[in-house]
Amino acid sequence: MDPRMVDSHVPAELPAYVYDIGALGRHLAGVREKTRGVELFYAAKANPDARVLETIAPLVDGIEVASGGELEHVRAVLPDARLAFGGPGKTDTELGLALREAERVHVESPHELRRLAAFRRDADVLLRVNLAGERAGVALAMSGPFGMDPEAMDACREMLRGAPWVRLRGVHAHLASGLDADAAVRQSREVLGWARPWLEKAGVESPEINLGGGMGVDYAAPGSRFDWTSYGRRVADLALPGETLRIEPGRAISVYCGWYVTRVLDVKRAHGAWYAVLLGGTHHLRTPVTKNHDQPFTVLPRDEPGPSVEDAPVTLVGQLCTPKDVFARDVPVTRLAVGDVVAFSMAGAYAWNISHHDFLMHPKPAFHYVTS
Ligand SMILES: *Cc1c(COP(=O)(O)O)cnc(C)c1O
């Protein structure tokens, strides 16, 4: 929603999350339109809120889940959704669930494949590859324990010969996040360049290649958007006949629909710097701490008695007794006063669901669903 419209959706009780599900649907419909050449899955870990999932489901081909908990939750909310199950460190219980409920299992290691094969049940798998290479300029390179080196992929290929009930359908790769369209296309080419000859050697017909998520989001420019038009057109052009390309973005789908709305409890000056202390804190909205950014916000003046600051940089903090409880640091404001409402935007992904809600035992925010 446009920041100028937030004021008409401020709930009586604060702090609160406000999800603009109308805006989410419009945004995703646009993404869908621009990515017709690929299958589009939504990565539920970005935001598994039930209303958010219900809004997203009719506009995507499926949902990617990364734990047994996510799988059970998404299945309860969306009984008919196509599911893909990924993530490192799956337990036997999770593998069993995945075999029952997910149409694709993303296998992360030779040992995991061995354990999956031991079920002796029909399974359709993608092997997750972790290609080496420069990931310059990305927000988060998925280096480390995610997926397999090409050598381990070869070991899996050998293992599959002895387990025909496990059907190799293709390759999965999610190598980085925070990509712009050019970087995402470059990475897609890299994955395809590696995967095609490997899949051919494995004799996989009509192969599926999951190119991952990671489409960039710019918290310093809330109005900017990943260039889905350019990315969608160029990736569709990369697809060969008989091949299915799939993407599974999370953040770039749901981030814009969420707002964390709260109000100013105190304004004060300490050691020469201005601080606004807000109701709530990063135990509700941890995103700025994990991403080390200033969470974008809109001030809605309320004209209440109390201290204020004008034409100065202000650090917006929460109620937690830790110097890390910072939403935004030294951001210039024209005026900020006690009682004013502050609406943080871009709080629809990796926000509430990654936050440490119980720290200090403050009340939890309410959740509101609006359509702008
Ligand atoms: C987290 C994750 C995604 C989604 O990443 P975004 O940066 O939110 O788009 C997709 N696939 C896998 C395997 C992931 O772990």
The ligand as an ORCA input file, in Angstrom:
! r2SCAN-3c Opt
* xyz 0 1
  C      15.161    -19.319      1.619
  C      15.075    -20.112      0.385
  C      14.382    -19.623     -0.737
  C      13.775    -18.250     -0.778
  O      14.760    -17.264     -0.747
  P      14.337    -15.712     -0.869
  O      15.637    -14.983     -0.704
  O      13.370    -15.433      0.209
  O      13.751    -15.533     -2.230
  C      14.266    -20.453     -1.830
  N      14.816    -21.686     -1.839
  C      15.511    -22.176     -0.799
  C      16.087    -23.520     -0.860
  C      15.671    -21.400      0.347
  O      16.371    -21.886      1.378
*
